[in-house]
Amino acid sequence: MQDIWAGKAEEGFINISNQCSAIGKRRRLVLKIWIMKRLLFFVFVIVFWLMACVPAKVQDVPLTTLLPTEISTPPAEESKFVTYQDMKNRFEITYSKDVFTPDLENSNDNLLLLVLNIEKLFPGKNLENVVVRIAAGPICRYKEMYYKNPEKETINDINFSVYSTRDAGTFSNVFETLTYQTYHKGLCYEIRLSIREYTLQAHPELSEYDPEVLLIEFKNLLNTFKFIE
């Protein structure tokens, strides 16, 4: 009887040991799995952190060579205005090359002649010749044409006496003058517009020119006259 109980006790002890051993194995397995999960989690965190810290590789972008831009610069236009300066008689005047051409052959130290371009400004009109004379000297060049009580006009702070004449000299021509005269530092300055026109009776194929247009061109020239101080 004792042998039987001893055998059962031993068998029970073995069963309990086996159960304890099985429970221990399961616990170790669970612990191992938990540790592996933790390790994997930490590995994932470390890898993710490293990826976030490492800068992304910059793609090689080919550099575009910036070539200088060629800009076509048009040549500077030559001014159509010419300023004539008389350093001897201390004055200057500016004229347009489109309107006037200097007559250098008949000009001298005390006289400048500018010929109006009537072919361009008055084509087909009854103008034969228009000349502007700018004279300076101790004696007035055209004083025989002057009369008492002329009109007065101020240009660029210069006071001028204004004289005009008109003479139907021939059947085919009419002569007209308009002179601006002033004195300055002992010299007589004269700017004279001389007009020679054809009569329409002698030249019916021509039409009459507009004197206002001619006067405007003369005044444009006159307004540039000034003394050189």
QUIDACOR-V793795 format. One record per pair of residues at least 24 apart in sequence whose ideal C-beta (glycine too) atoms are under 7 Angstrom apart, sorted by the first residue. I is the first residue (numbers start at 0). J is the second residue. Records with the same first field share a line. If there is no record, write none. Layout:
I: J / J
This chain:
83: 111
84: 227
85: 135
88: 135 / 186
89: 226 / 227
90: 135 / 188 / 224 / 225 / 226 / 227
91: 225 / 227
92: 133 / 220 / 223 / 224
93: 223
94: 220
98: 216
99: 131
109: 134 / 135 / 136
110: 134
115: 216
121: 208
123: 205 / 206
124: 205 / 206 / 207 / 208
125: 196 / 197 / 199 / 202 / 205 / 206 / 207 / 208
126: 196 / 208
127: 172 / 195 / 196 / 197
128: 195
129: 194 / 213
130: 193
131: 190 / 191 / 192 / 217 / 220
132: 191 / 193
133: 190
134: 189
135: 186 / 188
136: 186 / 187
137: 185 / 186 / 187
138: 187
139: 180 / 187 / 189
140: 189
141: 178 / 189 / 191
144: 176 / 178
154: 221 / 222 / 224
155: 224 / 225
157: 181
170: 198 / 200 / 201
171: 197 / 198 / 201
172: 196 / 197 / 198
173: 198
179: 221
183: 226
190: 221 / 224
192: 217
